[in-house]
């Protein structure tokens, strides 16, 4: 993804304003374009503002002293600070020189930021999205459009206030994402639409009635982005091109309630640590022969020392989950499934068709009385292993934080295109909440029930024309769906004990993510059937898959 700046350009030259596959915005014309003029502020200027705030805070007493000298000179004598640099400047009449030095530093920093902005550019060709940047240390990143796994549009809260957004093209590979930061929100949305349309293989642009937007000055760009940012805070974002009937939203009360119930698990976890520490301390102090007063004081100190941080940790974890999921919505667009979430910092993710490798519907025991479920996916993120373990990266694998059956079925219909509604209903009846009479799943035989004493009747798999379904769990019910067209591999294995019991283990392999395909205790014949059946069905499904250049294939199918 990264190549030296002087590397030869693999993209064929194109005339300005045209693209081989068509372009719909003024930024998707094959030419190099710069980021928003305020980009340096958010890539380095905010750090300067923080430093300035710290300096001002530390000089608070000095400002107070100056104010006192102005209005009450007789009362300000006690505020003298010998050896203070500011006093030295004042005493030696170097105020003008100091102000000129500060002004020179500001001008230097502005010049550095300006050069950084001038040397950070991007372009969209018919085959790639490219970003080049750097003055002394240059880099050039290129993302092939035919390997785009999605496009994320992130609006960090400070940037969102003035209508800026960060666009990230998600590639297929380790550290393969290409960021475009920052653009005005309007331009970022236009660029996102063009990237997805070109990746789809569409041959014509979706032009607006007004035609291409006229060029704007830097001042007009800043004013327009600020107005858009304020409007977005009030009205919401990414609502223009979604299909209204496909939108799935979560009531705020349900979302908050589900996270508070989940917080019970954290309370039990931290509470167990707290009780163990209290008991261990009590036994230790008793063994040392300390009296009851000392033991009481020690326990109170430990309670305050551990209890308060534990409470803060539970509250922080719960609030982080709530704030990330507020204003959640998922909907269908012409470019794929669009997921939006976040209260202050808003993230919009667009997943093109065929970029989801596994889907899992799950329910914890605490959610069962309310009929709530969550839906997670496996997808290529273009991030390193360390980045994928972070909380923000894990959020991208959740497509439905909490929902009822109707919500789950609508989401499954969005993320699993090509599967009929009646098949999704069968997934629910037989897989999510099953087993039922005439169970179609191949499960653990009774002689191996000791391996899964609670869930052995549920633990198993089913092979359909489109996917492998893996059903597991009794207390924590799960149904994992692995589309055959994007299946990585399947394997079976046996230990000596399993050979004696004539059972085997199976593994459905997918890309890295929260959804796993582990199976255990299967009948030997069922395990062999899994290996043979999935291998044949996956080859057939992959040959018939048309999600690689989905718009191009759709246009071909529509031709007489």
RODO-2510 file (C-alpha; in nm, 4 decimals, decimal comma):
residues 560
     n   res          X          Y          Z
     1     x     0,0000     0,0000     0,0000
     2     x     0,2956     0,2375     0,0631
     3     x     0,5407     0,3163    -0,2147
     4     x     0,8204     0,5744    -0,2453
     5     x     0,7230     0,9120    -0,3799
     6     x     0,9433     0,8724    -0,6854
     7     x     0,7895     0,5351    -0,7786
     8     x     0,6408     0,5285    -1,1287
     9     x     0,2720     0,5968    -1,1426
    10     x     0,0870     0,2766    -1,2342
    11     x    -0,2349     0,4586    -1,3211
    12     x    -0,2743     0,5611    -1,6812
    13     x    -0,2943     0,9370    -1,7348
    14     x    -0,6408     1,0718    -1,7769
    15     x    -0,7732     1,4010    -1,8982
    16     x    -0,8916     1,6399    -1,6276
    17     x    -1,2595     1,6078    -1,5517
    18     x    -1,2905     1,2566    -1,6968
    19     x    -1,2430     0,9036    -1,5735
    20     x    -1,2530     0,5768    -1,7651
    21     x    -1,5428     0,4601    -1,5486
    22     x    -1,7093     0,7976    -1,5097
    23     x    -1,6842     1,0528    -1,2303
    24     x    -1,9630     1,2296    -1,0484
    25     x    -1,7848     1,4857    -0,8312
    26     x    -1,5205     1,7448    -0,9055
    27     x    -1,2761     1,5502    -0,6862
    28     x    -1,3061     1,2189    -0,8757
    29     x    -1,1446     1,3406    -1,1956
    30     x    -0,8029     1,1718    -1,1862
    31     x    -0,6244     1,4934    -1,0806
    32     x    -0,4467     1,5644    -0,7531
    33     x    -0,6459     1,7611    -0,4935
    34     x    -0,5602     1,9065    -0,1535
    35     x    -0,7328     1,8492     0,1770
    36     x    -0,9416     2,1121     0,3559
    37     x    -0,7465     2,4295     0,4475
    38     x    -0,8119     2,3667     0,8194
    39     x    -0,6539     2,0198     0,8081
    40     x    -0,3281     2,1362     0,9771
    41     x    -0,5313     2,2658     1,2718
    42     x    -0,6625     1,9172     1,3521
    43     x    -0,3441     1,7314     1,2677
    44     x    -0,1200     1,9443     1,4881
    45     x    -0,2747     2,2774     1,5735
    46     x    -0,4976     2,1329     1,8464
    47     x    -0,1858     2,0179     2,0280
    48     x    -0,0574     2,3760     2,0227
    49     x    -0,3869     2,4996     2,1665
    50     x    -0,3546     2,2472     2,4502
    51     x     0,0011     2,3606     2,5211
    52     x    -0,1131     2,7237     2,5153
    53     x    -0,3901     2,6386     2,7616
    54     x    -0,1403     2,4764     2,9978
    55     x     0,0886     2,7787     2,9778
    56     x    -0,1988     3,0177     3,0461
    57     x    -0,3139     2,8052     3,3407
    58     x     0,0336     2,8039     3,4909
    59     x     0,0576     3,1810     3,4480
    60     x    -0,2736     3,2441     3,6227
    61     x    -0,1094     3,4046     3,9237
    62     x     0,0910     3,6318     3,6962
    63     x    -0,2253     3,7539     3,5221
    64     x    -0,3894     3,8175     3,8599
    65     x    -0,0871     4,0143     3,9740
    66     x    -0,0948     4,2292     3,6612
    67     x    -0,4651     4,2995     3,7121
    68     x    -0,4062     4,3954     4,0777
    69     x    -0,1244     4,6320     3,9795
    70     x    -0,3566     4,8031     3,7332
    71     x    -0,6427     4,8636     3,9747
    72     x    -0,4743     4,8559     4,3192
    73     x    -0,1003     4,9217     4,2925
    74     x    -0,0562     4,9514     4,6685
    75     x    -0,1856     4,5970     4,7287
    76     x     0,0300     4,4231     4,4685
    77     x     0,3675     4,4324     4,6389
    78     x     0,3302     4,0868     4,7904
    79     x     0,2921     3,9361     4,4429
    80     x     0,6428     4,0033     4,3240
    81     x     0,8187     3,6910     4,1957
    82     x     1,1918     3,7374     4,1815
    83     x     1,3665     3,5430     3,9094
    84     x     1,0505     3,4981     3,7034
    85     x     1,1250     3,5241     3,3263
    86     x     0,8278     3,7527     3,2708
    87     x     0,9471     3,9842     3,5473
    88     x     1,2957     3,9854     3,3934
    89     x     1,1496     4,0859     3,0557
    90     x     0,9465     4,3640     3,2158
    91     x     1,2334     4,4936     3,4267
    92     x     1,4671     4,5123     3,1272
    93     x     1,2140     4,6768     2,8919
    94     x     1,2214     4,3815     2,6521
    95     x     0,8441     4,3519     2,6099
    96     x     0,8508     4,4505     2,2426
    97     x     1,1312     4,2056     2,1686
    98     x     0,9457     3,9256     2,3497
    99     x     0,6250     3,9971     2,1589
   100     x     0,8167     3,9933     1,8301
   101     x     0,9708     3,6570     1,9255
   102     x     0,6285     3,5115     2,0041
   103     x     0,4906     3,6509     1,6790
   104     x     0,7830     3,5020     1,4887
   105     x     0,7196     3,1610     1,6481
   106     x     0,3522     3,1768     1,5513
   107     x     0,4409     3,2743     1,1935
   108     x     0,6922     2,9881     1,1760
   109     x     0,4370     2,7348     1,2972
   110     x     0,1737     2,8649     1,0556
   111     x     0,4262     2,8364     0,7713
   112     x     0,5125     2,4792     0,8701
   113     x     0,1459     2,3825     0,8820
   114     x     0,0851     2,5544     0,5490
   115     x     0,3670     2,3599     0,3838
   116     x     0,2373     2,0344     0,5334
   117     x    -0,1062     2,1117     0,3896
   118     x     0,0378     2,2010     0,0479
   119     x     0,2268     1,8725     0,0305
   120     x    -0,0644     1,6459     0,1287
   121     x    -0,2756     1,5545    -0,1722
   122     x    -0,5051     1,2816    -0,2950
   123     x    -0,6561     1,1691    -0,6211
   124     x    -0,9115     0,9181    -0,7433
   125     x    -0,8488     0,7403    -1,0722
   126     x    -1,0429     0,4654    -1,2416
   127     x    -0,8369     0,2028    -1,0573
   128     x    -0,6979     0,3503    -0,7340
   129     x    -0,7376     0,5936    -0,4478
   130     x    -0,3999     0,7549    -0,3790
   131     x    -0,2636     0,9790    -0,1043
   132     x     0,0787     1,1391    -0,1009
   133     x     0,2186     1,3582     0,1740
   134     x     0,5369     1,4773     0,3356
   135     x     0,7918     1,7505     0,2832
   136     x     1,1140     1,5860     0,3975
   137     x     0,9903     1,2320     0,4591
   138     x     0,7494     1,1521     0,1793
   139     x     0,5020     0,8682     0,1490
   140     x     0,2669     0,7540    -0,1227
   141     x    -0,0226     0,5181    -0,0417
   142     x    -0,2443     0,3560    -0,3010
   143     x    -0,5622     0,1499    -0,2511
   144     x    -0,6860    -0,0571    -0,5480
   145     x    -1,0570     0,0055    -0,5961
   146     x    -1,1291    -0,3597    -0,6713
   147     x    -1,0094    -0,4523    -0,3193
   148     x    -1,2005    -0,1884    -0,1256
   149     x    -1,3725    -0,3534     0,1720
   150     x    -1,5620    -0,0433     0,2804
   151     x    -1,5396     0,3305     0,3324
   152     x    -1,5593     0,4863     0,6788
   153     x    -1,6536     0,8486     0,7304
   154     x    -1,5608     0,9685     1,0801
   155     x    -1,6564     1,3058     1,2267
   156     x    -1,4516     1,3668     1,5451
   157     x    -1,6380     1,6044     1,7717
   158     x    -1,3995     1,9059     1,7430
   159     x    -1,3817     1,8682     1,3635
   160     x    -1,7550     1,8043     1,3411
   161     x    -1,8264     2,1455     1,4938
   162     x    -1,6859     2,3153     1,1845
   163     x    -1,8110     2,0588     0,9342
   164     x    -1,4983     1,8508     0,8717
   165     x    -1,4749     1,4737     0,8363
   166     x    -1,2103     1,2059     0,7980
   167     x    -1,2527     0,9556     0,5167
   168     x    -1,0840     0,6149     0,5414
   169     x    -1,0738     0,3677     0,2538
   170     x    -1,0651     0,0184     0,4065
   171     x    -0,8358    -0,2141     0,2146
   172     x    -0,7857    -0,5910     0,2185
   173     x    -0,4603    -0,6446     0,4030
   174     x    -0,2594    -0,5625     0,7124
   175     x    -0,2278    -0,1856     0,7635
   176     x    -0,3883    -0,1366     0,4211
   177     x    -0,6279     0,1507     0,4977
   178     x    -0,5823     0,4816     0,3159
   179     x    -0,6991     0,7866     0,5176
   180     x    -0,8077     1,1170     0,3675
   181     x    -0,8053     1,3685     0,6519
   182     x    -0,9654     1,6162     0,6536
   183     x    -1,2329     1,7156     0,4014
   184     x    -1,5476     1,9183     0,4355
   185     x    -1,8372     1,6858     0,5138
   186     x    -2,0087     1,7563     0,1813
   187     x    -1,6966     1,6751    -0,0184
   188     x    -1,6211     1,3698     0,1950
   189     x    -1,9679     1,2304     0,1222
   190     x    -1,9245     1,2972    -0,2512
   191     x    -1,5820     1,1306    -0,2537
   192     x    -1,7184     0,8323    -0,0617
   193     x    -1,9982     0,7894    -0,3175
   194     x    -1,7519     0,8055    -0,6070
   195     x    -1,5108     0,5552    -0,4524
   196     x    -1,7882     0,3049    -0,3895
   197     x    -1,9429     0,3578    -0,7323
   198     x    -1,6110     0,3130    -0,9120
   199     x    -1,5361     0,0055    -0,6996
   200     x    -1,8767    -0,1302    -0,8027
   201     x    -1,7884    -0,1016    -1,1706
   202     x    -2,0607     0,1518    -1,2531
   203     x    -2,0082     0,3098    -1,5938
   204     x    -2,2087     0,6297    -1,5511
   205     x    -2,2083     0,8921    -1,2798
   206     x    -2,5015     0,9845    -1,0590
   207     x    -2,5240     1,3515    -1,1439
   208     x    -2,7247     1,5937    -0,9376
   209     x    -2,9788     1,8258    -1,0962
   210     x    -2,7558     2,1229    -1,0297
   211     x    -2,4553     1,9646    -1,1988
   212     x    -2,1003     1,9894    -1,0706
   213     x    -2,0392     2,2207    -0,7786
   214     x    -1,8548     2,5415    -0,8639
   215     x    -1,5060     2,5919    -0,7264
   216     x    -1,4835     2,7806    -0,3987
   217     x    -1,2251     2,9949    -0,2293
   218     x    -1,0667     2,8824     0,0983
   219     x    -1,2845     3,1333     0,2896
   220     x    -1,6012     3,0013     0,1251
   221     x    -1,4973     2,6420     0,2021
   222     x    -1,4442     2,7217     0,5701
   223     x    -1,7745     2,9097     0,6065
   224     x    -1,9663     2,6379     0,4223
   225     x    -1,8152     2,3562     0,6308
   226     x    -1,8912     2,5383     0,9582
   227     x    -2,2560     2,5866     0,8573
   228     x    -2,2834     2,2212     0,7577
   229     x    -2,1264     2,1131     1,0873
   230     x    -2,3776     2,3028     1,2970
   231     x    -2,6666     2,1677     1,0893
   232     x    -2,5360     1,8111     1,1187
   233     x    -2,5256     1,8309     1,4979
   234     x    -2,8972     1,9107     1,5024
   235     x    -3,0418     1,7194     1,2073
   236     x    -2,8213     1,4096     1,2018
   237     x    -2,5987     1,2852     0,9211
   238     x    -2,6104     1,0604     0,6147
   239     x    -2,9846     1,0668     0,5667
   240     x    -3,0091     1,1873     0,2084
   241     x    -2,9657     0,8691     0,0028
   242     x    -3,0833     0,5910     0,2321
   243     x    -3,3905     0,3794     0,1655
   244     x    -3,6361     0,4940     0,4372
   245     x    -3,8089     0,1562     0,4593
   246     x    -3,4778    -0,0177     0,5346
   247     x    -3,3659     0,2022     0,8234
   248     x    -3,3249     0,0212     1,1563
   249     x    -3,2878     0,2419     1,4629
   250     x    -3,2498     0,1650     1,8323
   251     x    -3,4623     0,3499     2,0895
   252     x    -3,2337     0,5296     2,3326
   253     x    -3,4109     0,3745     2,6313
   254     x    -3,3501     0,0203     2,5051
   255     x    -2,9862     0,0949     2,4307
   256     x    -2,9190     0,2467     2,7722
   257     x    -3,1115    -0,0313     2,9483
   258     x    -2,9196    -0,3049     2,7667
   259     x    -2,5854    -0,1527     2,8602
   260     x    -2,6894    -0,1078     3,2221
   261     x    -2,7898    -0,4741     3,2364
   262     x    -2,4569    -0,5706     3,0819
   263     x    -2,2864    -0,3583     3,3480
   264     x    -2,4109    -0,6128     3,6030
   265     x    -2,1461    -0,8506     3,4695
   266     x    -1,8765    -0,5910     3,5305
   267     x    -2,0135    -0,5274     3,8792
   268     x    -1,9989    -0,8986     3,9572
   269     x    -1,6458    -0,9249     3,8172
   270     x    -1,5042    -0,6250     4,0037
   271     x    -1,7135    -0,7097     4,3101
   272     x    -1,5541    -1,0554     4,3271
   273     x    -1,2079    -0,8957     4,3160
   274     x    -1,3117    -0,6527     4,5878
   275     x    -1,4509    -0,9234     4,8201
   276     x    -1,1453    -1,1446     4,7725
   277     x    -0,9195    -0,8509     4,8641
   278     x    -1,1290    -0,7679     5,1720
   279     x    -1,1258    -1,1288     5,2961
   280     x    -0,7538    -1,1673     5,2287
   281     x    -0,6738    -0,8464     5,4159
   282     x    -0,8982    -0,9412     5,7094
   283     x    -0,7386    -1,2843     5,7443
   284     x    -0,3912    -1,1346     5,7210
   285     x    -0,4564    -0,8693     5,9847
   286     x    -0,6227    -1,1256     6,2131
   287     x    -0,3236    -1,3571     6,1817
   288     x    -0,0941    -1,0693     6,2807
   289     x    -0,2911    -1,0216     6,6027
   290     x    -0,4154    -0,6701     6,5327
   291     x    -0,7093    -0,5446     6,7368
   292     x    -1,0574    -0,4793     6,6003
   293     x    -1,0097    -0,1006     6,5730
   294     x    -0,7036    -0,1388     6,3524
   295     x    -0,8797    -0,4004     6,1417
   296     x    -1,1807    -0,1701     6,0965
   297     x    -0,9629     0,1247     5,9925
   298     x    -0,7692    -0,0966     5,7522
   299     x    -1,0865    -0,2319     5,5920
   300     x    -1,2322     0,1173     5,5553
   301     x    -0,9114     0,2349     5,3878
   302     x    -0,9136    -0,0607     5,1513
   303     x    -1,2812    -0,0039     5,0733
   304     x    -1,2178     0,3561     4,9778
   305     x    -0,8957     0,2754     4,7938
   306     x    -1,0485    -0,0029     4,5820
   307     x    -1,4208     0,0689     4,5833
   308     x    -1,4079     0,4174     4,4320
   309     x    -1,1771     0,3204     4,1383
   310     x    -1,3918     0,0117     4,0700
   311     x    -1,7083     0,2213     4,0575
   312     x    -1,5384     0,4704     3,8249
   313     x    -1,4232     0,1832     3,6002
   314     x    -1,7750     0,0344     3,5717
   315     x    -1,9305     0,3760     3,5024
   316     x    -1,6625     0,4579     3,2444
   317     x    -1,6983     0,1285     3,0574
   318     x    -2,0771     0,1545     3,0521
   319     x    -2,0795     0,5166     2,9356
   320     x    -1,8232     0,4430     2,6636
   321     x    -2,0468     0,1704     2,5220
   322     x    -2,3581     0,3886     2,5410
   323     x    -2,1990     0,6959     2,3808
   324     x    -2,0558     0,4914     2,0924
   325     x    -2,3934     0,3386     2,0070
   326     x    -2,6275     0,6358     2,0517
   327     x    -2,7933     0,7638     1,7341
   328     x    -2,7316     0,4246     1,5774
   329     x    -2,8915     0,3404     1,2455
   330     x    -2,8361     0,0866     0,9698
   331     x    -2,9878     0,1214     0,6242
   332     x    -2,9563     0,0115     0,2647
   333     x    -2,8077     0,2446     0,0037
   334     x    -2,7146     0,2070    -0,3613
   335     x    -2,3517     0,1545    -0,2547
   336     x    -2,4092    -0,1021     0,0202
   337     x    -2,5074    -0,1204     0,3842
   338     x    -2,4564     0,2044     0,5738
   339     x    -2,4079     0,1989     0,9513
   340     x    -2,4004     0,5218     1,1525
   341     x    -2,3355     0,5500     1,5261
   342     x    -2,1969     0,7891     1,7857
   343     x    -2,3203     1,0801     1,9933
   344     x    -2,0409     1,3386     1,9814
   345     x    -1,7961     1,1702     1,7443
   346     x    -2,0053     1,0250     1,4612
   347     x    -1,8835     0,7327     1,2507
   348     x    -2,0492     0,6287     0,9255
   349     x    -1,9406     0,3013     0,7716
   350     x    -2,0457     0,1816     0,4261
   351     x    -2,0038    -0,1899     0,3550
   352     x    -2,0296    -0,2842    -0,0138
   353     x    -2,2025    -0,6137    -0,1020
   354     x    -1,9915    -0,9241    -0,0541
   355     x    -1,7541    -0,7733     0,2036
   356     x    -1,9026    -0,9536     0,5044
   357     x    -1,7443    -1,2931     0,5756
   358     x    -1,9459    -1,4085     0,8775
   359     x    -2,2486    -1,2947     1,0796
   360     x    -2,3436    -1,3953     1,4335
   361     x    -2,6683    -1,3424     1,6259
   362     x    -2,6207    -1,3806     2,0022
   363     x    -2,8093    -1,3281     2,3258
   364     x    -2,6860    -1,3266     2,6836
   365     x    -2,8876    -1,4825     2,9646
   366     x    -2,9533    -1,1386     3,1176
   367     x    -3,1114    -1,0154     2,7929
   368     x    -3,3398    -1,3164     2,7470
   369     x    -3,6374    -1,1820     2,9505
   370     x    -3,6424    -0,8722     2,7270
   371     x    -3,6031    -1,0551     2,3934
   372     x    -3,2910    -0,8571     2,3002
   373     x    -3,0204    -0,9749     2,0610
   374     x    -2,6989    -0,8396     1,9143
   375     x    -2,5498    -0,8958     1,5678
   376     x    -2,1760    -0,9026     1,4945
   377     x    -1,9795    -0,9600     1,1757
   378     x    -1,6349    -1,0608     1,0521
   379     x    -1,4902    -0,8290     0,7924
   380     x    -1,1536    -0,7173     0,6643
   381     x    -1,0552    -0,3990     0,8442
   382     x    -0,7183    -0,3147     0,6907
   383     x    -0,5807    -0,2626     1,0418
   384     x    -0,2934    -0,4301     1,2212
   385     x    -0,3514    -0,6856     1,4989
   386     x    -0,2830    -0,4236     1,7674
   387     x    -0,5312    -0,1811     1,6109
   388     x    -0,7990    -0,4508     1,5808
   389     x    -0,7813    -0,5216     1,9554
   390     x    -0,8803    -0,1648     2,0428
   391     x    -1,2335    -0,0760     2,1476
   392     x    -1,2902     0,1513     1,8486
   393     x    -1,1937    -0,1221     1,6034
   394     x    -1,4190    -0,3741     1,7750
   395     x    -1,7098    -0,1305     1,7382
   396     x    -1,6878    -0,1738     1,3587
   397     x    -1,7727    -0,5442     1,4010
   398     x    -2,1077    -0,4689     1,5683
   399     x    -2,3871    -0,4039     1,3182
   400     x    -2,6735    -0,4199     1,5691
   401     x    -2,5868    -0,3364     1,9332
   402     x    -2,9284    -0,4460     2,0628
   403     x    -3,2543    -0,5291     1,8883
   404     x    -3,5629    -0,7486     1,8873
   405     x    -3,6433    -1,0273     1,6431
   406     x    -3,7859    -0,7963     1,3754
   407     x    -3,4729    -0,5789     1,3916
   408     x    -3,2442    -0,8809     1,3693
   409     x    -3,4246    -1,0232     1,0649
   410     x    -3,4117    -0,6882     0,8846
   411     x    -3,0389    -0,6535     0,9591
   412     x    -2,9725    -1,0091     0,8384
   413     x    -3,1559    -0,9247     0,5173
   414     x    -2,9238    -0,6249     0,4701
   415     x    -2,5903    -0,7917     0,5477
   416     x    -2,6735    -1,1230     0,3746
   417     x    -2,7975    -1,0185     0,0286
   418     x    -2,9399    -1,2948    -0,1875
   419     x    -3,0912    -1,4922     0,1000
   420     x    -3,4708    -1,5038     0,0807
   421     x    -3,6830    -1,3758     0,3736
   422     x    -3,8301    -1,7229     0,4315
   423     x    -3,4782    -1,8631     0,4664
   424     x    -3,3965    -1,5946     0,7242
   425     x    -3,7150    -1,6840     0,9120
   426     x    -3,6041    -2,0497     0,9100
   427     x    -3,2650    -1,9423     1,0479
   428     x    -3,4470    -1,7842     1,3386
   429     x    -3,6847    -2,0693     1,4177
   430     x    -3,4342    -2,3529     1,3790
   431     x    -3,1071    -2,1819     1,4599
   432     x    -3,1412    -1,8788     1,6824
   433     x    -3,4109    -2,0152     1,9140
   434     x    -3,4089    -2,3898     1,8190
   435     x    -3,3976    -2,6795     1,8281
   436     x    -3,7490    -2,7602     1,7171
   437     x    -3,9175    -3,0816     1,6047
   438     x    -3,7445    -3,2422     1,3030
   439     x    -3,4316    -3,0408     1,3781
   440     x    -3,2277    -3,0028     1,0552
   441     x    -2,8986    -2,9465     1,2436
   442     x    -2,6354    -3,2164     1,2907
   443     x    -2,5624    -3,2070     1,6631
   444     x    -2,3621    -3,3834     1,9342
   445     x    -2,4725    -3,7464     1,9914
   446     x    -2,5977    -3,8444     2,3361
   447     x    -2,2844    -4,0492     2,4152
   448     x    -2,0728    -3,7290     2,3852
   449     x    -2,3178    -3,5024     2,5710
   450     x    -2,0694    -3,4653     2,8575
   451     x    -1,8654    -3,2338     2,6344
   452     x    -2,1498    -2,9778     2,6305
   453     x    -2,3788    -3,0832     2,9186
   454     x    -2,6155    -2,7865     2,8790
   455     x    -2,6075    -2,7220     2,5051
   456     x    -2,5393    -3,0602     2,3442
   457     x    -2,8832    -3,0630     2,1802
   458     x    -2,8155    -2,7185     2,0252
   459     x    -2,4454    -2,7535     1,9411
   460     x    -2,4190    -2,8366     1,5721
   461     x    -2,4227    -2,7182     1,2127
   462     x    -2,6422    -2,7033     0,9045
   463     x    -2,5393    -2,6655     0,5409
   464     x    -2,7709    -2,4670     0,3113
   465     x    -2,7394    -2,3545    -0,0488
   466     x    -2,5940    -2,0179     0,0583
   467     x    -2,4197    -2,0641     0,3923
   468     x    -2,2967    -2,2846     0,6741
   469     x    -2,4943    -2,2247     0,9949
   470     x    -2,3241    -2,2970     1,3278
   471     x    -2,5541    -2,3104     1,6317
   472     x    -2,4113    -2,3090     1,9859
   473     x    -2,4765    -2,2219     2,3472
   474     x    -2,7579    -2,2564     2,5976
   475     x    -2,6949    -1,9799     2,8513
   476     x    -2,5419    -1,7569     2,5812
   477     x    -2,7240    -1,8523     2,2612
   478     x    -2,5414    -1,7990     1,9308
   479     x    -2,6025    -1,8610     1,5638
   480     x    -2,3120    -1,7962     1,3253
   481     x    -2,3716    -1,7672     0,9495
   482     x    -2,0772    -1,8194     0,7108
   483     x    -2,1627    -1,7293     0,3479
   484     x    -2,0233    -2,0045     0,1251
   485     x    -1,9007    -1,7622    -0,1439
   486     x    -1,6604    -1,6007     0,1055
   487     x    -1,5632    -1,9048     0,3121
   488     x    -1,1889    -1,9303     0,3710
   489     x    -1,1594    -2,3028     0,4504
   490     x    -1,2963    -2,5854     0,6651
   491     x    -1,1103    -2,8484     0,8657
   492     x    -1,1839    -3,1472     1,0916
   493     x    -0,9662    -3,3177     1,3521
   494     x    -0,9725    -3,6027     1,6048
   495     x    -0,7901    -3,6675     1,9302
   496     x    -0,7270    -4,0245     2,0580
   497     x    -1,0218    -3,9942     2,2983
   498     x    -1,2459    -3,8659     2,0196
   499     x    -1,1479    -4,1607     1,8012
   500     x    -1,2581    -4,3955     2,0784
   501     x    -1,5939    -4,2155     2,0945
   502     x    -1,6234    -4,1956     1,7128
   503     x    -1,6640    -3,8178     1,7263
   504     x    -1,4611    -3,5303     1,5786
   505     x    -1,4119    -3,1566     1,5875
   506     x    -1,4793    -2,9156     1,3049
   507     x    -1,3586    -2,5639     1,2287
   508     x    -1,5073    -2,3114     0,9845
   509     x    -1,2304    -2,0662     0,8974
   510     x    -1,3089    -1,6998     0,8316
   511     x    -1,1201    -1,3716     0,8454
   512     x    -1,0223    -1,2434     1,1893
   513     x    -1,3166    -1,1186     1,3938
   514     x    -1,5519    -1,1940     1,6831
   515     x    -1,7379    -1,4702     1,4951
   516     x    -1,5823    -1,8169     1,5258
   517     x    -1,6840    -2,1499     1,3743
   518     x    -1,5652    -2,4034     1,6330
   519     x    -1,7581    -2,7308     1,6570
   520     x    -1,6893    -3,0243     1,8896
   521     x    -1,8286    -3,3709     1,9580
   522     x    -1,9749    -3,4226     1,6099
   523     x    -2,0483    -3,7705     1,4815
   524     x    -1,7541    -3,8872     1,2721
   525     x    -1,9762    -3,9201     0,9638
   526     x    -2,1250    -3,5757     1,0239
   527     x    -1,7771    -3,4243     1,0446
   528     x    -1,6757    -3,5879     0,7150
   529     x    -2,0021    -3,4663     0,5596
   530     x    -1,9162    -3,1147     0,6780
   531     x    -1,5764    -3,1278     0,5089
   532     x    -1,6995    -3,2755     0,1806
   533     x    -2,0281    -3,0855     0,1589
   534     x    -1,8831    -2,7442     0,2384
   535     x    -1,5930    -2,7921    -0,0033
   536     x    -1,8263    -2,8662    -0,2949
   537     x    -2,0886    -2,6069    -0,2051
   538     x    -1,8289    -2,3327    -0,1508
   539     x    -1,6769    -2,3912    -0,4950
   540     x    -2,0195    -2,3641    -0,6586
   541     x    -2,1115    -2,0513    -0,4598
   542     x    -1,7791    -1,8798    -0,5350
   543     x    -1,8148    -1,9421    -0,9092
   544     x    -2,1646    -1,7899    -0,9061
   545     x    -2,0743    -1,4935    -0,6837
   546     x    -2,1189    -1,1536    -0,8513
   547     x    -2,0403    -0,9169    -0,5644
   548     x    -1,6871    -0,8316    -0,6818
   549     x    -1,8004    -0,5589    -0,9253
   550     x    -2,1649    -0,5637    -0,8249
   551     x    -2,2973    -0,2704    -1,0274
   552     x    -2,1206    -0,3900    -1,3423
   553     x    -2,2740    -0,7365    -1,3164
   554     x    -2,6150    -0,5880    -1,2380
   555     x    -2,5972    -0,3789    -1,5559
   556     x    -2,4982    -0,6838    -1,7611
   557     x    -2,7879    -0,8842    -1,6176
   558     x    -3,0333    -0,6048    -1,7073
   559     x    -2,9308    -0,6041    -2,0732
   560     x    -3,1604    -0,8010    -2,3105
***
